[in-house]
Amino acid sequence: MSSTLFDFVIVGGGTAGLVVASRLSENSAHRVLVLEAGSDHSDDPRVKTPAFYATLFQSDADWGFKSEPQPQLNGRSIGLHQGRALGGSSAINAQVFVPPGKHAIDAWEESGNPGWNWQGLESYYARSHTLAGATQTTDGHSPLEQNFHSPIQLSLSGDPVHAIQEAWKGTFQAEGHYVSSDPWLDQPTGAFSSLATVDASTKERSYSTTAYYHPIKNRNNLQVLTDAVVERIIFETEGSATRATGVQYRYDDKIQTVTAAKEVIVAAGALQSPKLLELSGVGNSEILSRNGIQVVKELPGVGENLQDHVVCPIGIQAVDELETMDPLARQEPDAIAHAMQQYATEQKGMLASSGMTTYAYVPITAELSQDTTEALKKLLHQNQPKVGHAHGSLAADLHGFVTKTLTDSTKPSGVFLSVLSQAGPTPVPGTWLTLVAYLPHPLSLGSVHIKSKQPLESPAIDPKYLSHPVDIEILAHQMRYLGHFAASSPFSKLLKQPLHYMDPAAEFADIDDAKEYLRSNAISMWHYAGSCAMLPEEKGGVVDTRLKVHGINNLRIVDSSVVPIITTGNLQSTVYAIAEKAADLIKADYGEV
């Protein structure tokens, strides 16, 4: 299908973009074009093999962004990975597929988005995925009722009988934190086994390219163009009405344009969707004017409210007999050869998993003394957002949500996971486990904006990690809890005694030690959200509840940038759910649902 006119032009063939393309092209009357800046890497063994995901970082499948220097992280610029490939970040992520936390989804509606709550989104989470074994988890329950074609194939991550599974759950249970074998059903606080976007039959990555695009790629009404970089959205103004009519893109080193008869749908991700809007004249007029761009629509929220999960690991030496992925981390030839043969012939072994097999959602304040809890409440009160805050009233909503979460013993305010391998920059001998903590709901709000009007220049990304004083307090207490957890039975039985940390600085004497460790070691978990937030325009929003850009006709955004408050867990499952719902919203607007 060769044309310069389509009904829907989708900018970005990533996690969300291919979902929307698949669903819209179900109607043969719709002519759908997807423009993806990256290439198709679906035959790349680094993409297909679960354990090789990290080898894609800084490759041609990764945009390889860097943050602005972060003052609270000792001035470090943090590596920010985003998939530059058909399938987007679903092609290079660690395949973790965990529930979002119902309370976080409900907070979206409370911020001014009617219909965007857990009840309204639950069925769309179910629509995106199928769990191997008749959609059953370890105890035979279905994660969610499923009566729709659900493309993404899930399986339990790693070996379900590995010693870490029972040790992890048993320790959290002993600590008084509920343990669930099916977190999708009751979404508790406590420990659970992680699901992964890995096909149980092939043990290969299941992602938007293989699950949503490949089965329908021969549809006559769908065209997917890779290595096509969209440079700007084309607008037309009549009177007071402005509408998107198409896009300009670069392909084969030539500038081309395409017309969208119905809509332009931006699905470029939380780091690139605001960039494209600004390049096209939509955003804060001061930023646009500074870069020589004519203002099409004044929308100050574009590029603001950026949220991300800041994560920090500690490595602890394990008993020699524990099976880990350390030989792969050290690139031992014999171990790699054995693992590759086992994976090729039996579809199992070290290469069949990312090594992230266990998770826990914990009300971290339940682990703190009364005095510490009171001090946190005081700190929260002292740092309430001021009127006229740069991020609009979302900061106030977020502050209220986090305050409520931190003071509710049934809501998770800390997240922990394990990795069956060392995670240091330089491989070392021995057998290691890595324990990881991350902050599920940061109060720190960052930004992403253009540096110039040159389409190929990377944006200025400033997540402002740990800039809110409450964030570093909570995360520091989480880091200290990791040490307590490692010393607790039965998990301690997996570790050499006395405990030996890969970095001696991880043996914290007090909370200040933990903060200093964070400043030197915390990084991004690559869960970017919020930079084109779904909120009323007067609250700093960029899109409305139908994901339409405020004040512009025929333009929507469908990706993690619309998330107003970041979810508890990894964003992958939520992006699929948003895209599934978006497809229904679009169909309904054209009388199809």
N, C-alpha and C positions, 0 to 999 in steps of 0.2 A: 504494500500500500504506500504509494508515493503521493504526497499531497502537501500543500501549504495551508490547508483548512481542516481543522478537526473540531469536534464538539468540546472535548475536554483535553487540555494540555496540562500534563502533570510534570512539575519541575522537581526531579529527584526520584530515581528508581530505587529507593532504599526500603527500609523496614515498612514504613507506612505507604509510600508511593505505589509499590507493587500490589499491596492489598487493595487500595482504592482502584487501581487500574484493572485488577482482576474482577472486582465486583461490578464496576461500571460497564465493562466490556461484555458482561453477561447478556446485556441487551444489544442485539446485533445492529440496532439502529444507531447506537452510539459509536462515533469515531473517536478513538482514544489514542493519544500520543504521550509517551513517557520519554523525557529527556534526562539522561543520567551522565554525570561528568566522568564517572569511572568506567572501568572495563568489566566484562563478564569474566569472573574468576571461578565459575562453578566447577571447572575441571581441575582447579589448582588443589593439589593434595594438602596444602597448608590450610585451605578453607575447609576441605572435606573432613580432615582428621582432627578430632576434638582437641587432642593434646598440643597441636601445633599452632593454636590461635595466636600466641604471643609472638610467633615468628612473622606475623603479618604487620606488626607495629613498625612504623617507619619504612614500610614497603610501599610499592606503587598502589596498594589497596587501602592505604591510610592517608588521610589528609595531613597528618603529622603536625597539628597545630601546637603552639606553645602559648602559655598564659603570659600576661604581663607579670613582671616581678611581684611576688606576694610578700608584703611587709611582715605578716604574721607567720610566714614560713621561711624566715631568715633571708628574705629577698630572693628566694628561688623562683625561677620560671618553671612551671609545671608542664610536663608533656600531656597533651590533650588529644587522645586518639578518636578519630571518627572515620567510619568506613567510606572510602572512595572506590566504590565497586557496585556493580549491580547487586542489590540486596543491602547496600549501605552498611550500617554498623552491625546488622544481623549476620553479615558475612565474616566479621572479624572479632566478635565479642566472645566471652568465655562460656557462652551457651546457658548461663544461669536463668532459670525460669521460676520465679518465686512470686507468691501473692503480694498484692500491693498494700494491704492494710485497709480494711473497710473504713476506718475512721478518717484516713487521709482523703479517700475519695469523697466521703460525705462532706468534708471541709470545702471541696470545690463548690458545691451547691450553696453552702453557708456564706461563701464569698461573693455570691451574686450570680450564680449560674444554675437557674432552675432546670431540673431534670438530669443534672450531672451529679449523681450520687451513686452509692454502691448498688442499690436496687436497680437503677436504670442502666448501669454499665455491666452488671454481672453476666448477663447473657452474652455480651460481646466478648468478654474474656473466654467464655466457653466456646464461642463460635470459631475462635482462631486456632484451637489446638485439640489434639487427640493424644491421650495417654495410652501407651502400649498395654495390651492385656485387657481388651474390652473397656478401655478408658477407666481402668481401676488403679488405685494406689496400693500401697503395701498391705492395707487391711481390707481391701476389697471394695472400698467406697469409690464412687465416681466423684472427681474433683468438682464438677459442675454438670448439671443436666445438659446433654448434648443431642440436639435434633437438627443439626445443620452440618453441611460439609465443612469439616474442620481440618485445614491443611497442615499446620505445624505439627510434626511428630515429636512427642515427648517420651522420655524414659527416665528412670532413676539414674542419677549421676554416679558413675563408678560402680564398684563392687558392693552390692547391698549388704553383704555379710562381712565386709571389712571390719576389723577390730575397732576402727574409729567410730563406726556408727553407734554401737551400743555404749561405748565409753562416753561419747558426746552427749547422747540423750540421757544416760544414767546420771551423769554429773549435774546436768541442768535440773533433772528431776529431784535429785538429792538437795539441790539448792532451793527447791520450792517453786520452780518455774515449770508450768504445765508443759507436757510433751505431747505432741500430736503426730500421728502417722499420716494425717491428711489435713494440712494447714489450709487447703483451699476450701474445705467444708466449714470449719469453725474458726479459722484464722486466730489462733490463740497467741498469747505470749508464751514463749518457750521454744524448745528445740524441735527440729524436724529434718528429714532427709531432703536434700535439694533435688528438684527436677531439672532436667537439662533438655535443650532443644537438639537432641541427638536421636536419630531414628533407631529404634530398638532392633530392627532387622538387619540394618547395614552398619550400624554404629558410626554413621557419618552425620555431619552437621545437617540439621533441618532448618532452613531459613527462608526468607521471603522469596528468594529466587527459585529454589527447588520446590517449595511448597505452593506458592501462589502463582508464579510465572510459568515455570516449565510445563505444567499440565495444560496450559491454555495458550501457549506462545504462538500457536498456529491460527489463532482466530483472525479472520480477515479484517476485522474492525479494530485491531490493536497493533500499534507499532511501538517498539521500544528501541530507542536510539542511544547507544552507549558512546562514551568519549565526546559527549556534547555538553559544553559548558554554557549554561544560561547566564547572560550578562545583565539583562534588565527585563522588567515587565513593561509592556506597551499599554498606555492608557489613552482613553478618548473622553473628552469633557464636553458636555452639552448643557449649557446653563449652569446650574448648581450640581448636576449629576456627573460623577466620574465613574467610568467602568473600565475594567481590564479587557483588552481585546486580543492580546497575544503576547508573545515573548520574542526577544532577540537572543540568539545563541551563536556560539562559535563551534563549527564542526569542520573537520578537514582544513583547519586554519582559514576558514572563510566565515564571514558574518552572514547569518541567515535569519529570517523571521518566519514565524508561523502564527496563524490566526486561530483563536479559540472562539467558536460560535456561541458556546454556552459559558464555559468557565476556565480560568487559569487556577490550578490547584498547586500551591507551593508545599512541597514536602522535602525540604532540603536540610532539615534538622535544626536544632536549637542554636547552633553556631553559625549557620549559613542562611536560614530563612530571614532573620532580621537584616543581614547584610544585603540580600537581594532586594528587600523592601526599600532600604535606604538608597541603594544604587538607583532605584527606580523612582525616587522622590517621595517616599512614604516614611515618615518618622519625625524626629525632633528637628524643627526648622533650623535651630542653631547648628546642629551637626551637619545637616544637609548644606546649608549656606557656606559653612566653613570649608566644605569639600567641593564647592562649585556645582551643586546639584539643585535644580529647580524644584521647589516644593509642589508636589501634587496633592498631598494630604498631610496636614499637621497631626501627628500621632506620637506624642512624646514617649509612650510606653514601648515603642519598638526598640528592642535591644536591651531593655531594662529587666529587672526582676530575675536575672539569671541565677539559677540554683544548681547545685551539684553535690553529690555525696563525697565528702572528703574521707579518705580511708587511710588506715595506718596498720602495718603488720609488725609482729614480733616473731622471730624464729627461735625455736626451742629444740634441743637435741632429743631425738627419740631413741627408744631401745633398738638395738641392732636388727632384731628379727622382724620389726615392723616393715611391711611392704610400702614403699613410697616411690615417688617419681624422681628422686634425687639423681639416679644414674643418667636420666635424660637431661636434667639441669646441667650435669657435668659433661654431657655429650660423650659418654663412654661408648666407644665403638661397638663392643660386644653387646652391651645392653640395648643399644639402639637397633642393632641388627636383629636381636631376639624379639624386641618389641614390635618391629615392623613385620617380621614373619608371623608372629602370633596374631597381629591385627589383620594381616592379609588373609590368613588361613582360617582363623577362628572368630574374627571380629570381636576380640576382647583383649584385655591386657592394659598396659600403661597408656597406650595411645588412644584408648576408647573413651577417655574422660579428661576434662580439664584439671581434675584433681580437687575441685571445689565440690565436696559432697555433702557437707553439713552446714546448717544455718540455725540461727536462734534470734528471735525477737524478744527483747527483755525490757521490762520497766526498770530502767537503771536506777531510778531514785529509790526503788525498794531496797537497793543494796547499800544505801547511804545512811549515815547517822542522822538523827533528828536535827542536830546543829547544822550539818552540811546542807540538808534539805532546806532549812529555814534561810540559810545564806544564799542559796540559789534563788529562792522566791524573792528575796530582797534585791538580788542582782537583776532579776527579770523586771521587777517593779521600777528599778532605777533606770532601766534601759528601754522603756516604752518608746515607740516611735513618736517623733515630734510631728506636729501639724505641718504640712508642707514638705514632708519627707520626699526625697527624690524618687522613691518608688511608689508614690501614691499611697492609697489606703490599703494596698495589699500588705504592706509591712505591718499595719495594725492588725489585720486579719490573721496574718501568720503568727504574730506575737501572741494573740489570743489562743490560737490553735496549739502552739507549742506549750504555752503555760498550762493549758488544760491537759495536754498529753503528759507533761512532766509530773503533774500532781495526781494522775490517775493510775493506780497500781494495776489496772487491767489493760493499759495501753502501752505498746512498745515505744520506748524512747531511746533504745540502743540496739544495734544490730551487730551480731558476731557471726563469723564463719571460719572454717578451717581450710587449709590447703595441704595436700599430701606431698609436700616438697619444701625445700628451702626456697626463699624468695629474695635472697640478697643479690646485689649487683655482680658479685664475683663468686663463682661456684667454689664450694669448699667440700672437703671429705666428710663422710659421715651420713647418718640418717636423721632427717629433720622434719618437724611439723611447723607450719606457720599458722599462727592464730591472728585473726584480723578483726578490727573493730571499725565501724563507720557510723557517722552521725546521720540518722535517717531524715531528720527535719531541721536543717540548718536555718538559723535566723539571719545569717549573712547573705545579703543579696548583691549580686554582681551585675556586670553588663558586658555586652558585646556590640561593638560599633565599627563601622568602616574607618579606615585610615586615610583613604583617598577615593576618588571615583574610578580607579582602575579595577576592573572586575576580577583580575587574577591576583590581586594583593590580598593576603590573609587579613582578616579583621583583627582588631585589638580586643582581646578577650581578657577580662579582668573579673574572675569569680569572687575576689575579695574573701578568700578562704579564711575562716576563723576571725574575721574582723569584728563580729559581734562577740562581746566578752562572754556571753553565756555559752556559746558554741565550744570554746576551748575548755571551759570548765566541765561541761558534760562529757566531751570526748576524752579528756584527761582521766576522768573517773572511770570511763569505759576501759581505758588502757590499763589502769590499775586493777580493774576487775579481771582482766585477762590473766594477770599474774596469779591472782587468787584462784581462778578457775584451773590453771595449769597445775597448781599444787593440791587440788582437790581430787578425791577418789570418786569414780574409778578412772578418770582421765589421766591422773598422775601415773597410773600403771603403764601407760604407753611411753612415758618419758624417763630418761636416765635421771638417777638421783645422785647427788643433789641436782636441782635444775640447772641446766647450762644454756644460757642465752647466746645466740649467734652474735648479737651486739650487747656487750655488757651494760650499755646504757639503758637497756630495756628492763633491768632489774631496779625498779623505781623505789627509792627510799621514801618519797613523799609526792604530793601532787605537783609540786614545782618541777621535779625530775620528769614526771610524765608530760608536762607541758613543753619542756625543753626538747624531749624526744619527739613530740609531735611536730614542733617547729622545724626539726631537722629531717624528719622522715615521712610525714604525711604527704599523700599525693591525691590525685583525682581518681575516682572510680569510674569516670567517663560516663556519668549519668546526667547529662545536661538537660535542663528544663526551664520553662518559664519566660523565655526571652521574647515571646509574642503572646503574652498571657491571655487566656480566655477570661475576661472580666468586663464589666461595664466600662465604657470609654472614660467616664469621669473618675474611675478608680485606677486609671493607668492601663486599662485593657487594650488589646490590639484586635482580638476577634470576639464575636458574640457567641451565643450558645449554639449557633448553627455553624460555627467556625468561619463565618464570613468576616472579612476585614472591615472594621468600622468605617463607614463613610465611603466605601468603594463597592460598586456592584461587580458581580461576576469574578470575585477573587476570594479564595479561601486558603486557609493554612491547615494542614493535617500532618502534624508530627509532634515531637515532645516539647516543642517551643510553646504550645498552647496550654500546657499543664500549669495551672496557677499555683499549686502547692505540691512540691515533689512528693512522690509516694514513698512508703516505708522501704520497699525492696527495690531490686533491680528494675529498671524501667521497661525492659523488653516486653513483658507481658502486657503492660499498660499501653504501649505504643500500638501493639497489634489491636487491642480492644478499641482504642480511640479511632483507628483507621477503619475498623469494621463498622463502628457506629457512624462515622463520617460518611461512609458509602451509603448507608441507609438514609441519612439526612439529605444527601444530594439527590438520591433517587426520589425521595418524598417531595422535594422541591420541584421536581419535574413530573409529578403525578404518577410515580411508579410504585409507591408502597402504600 
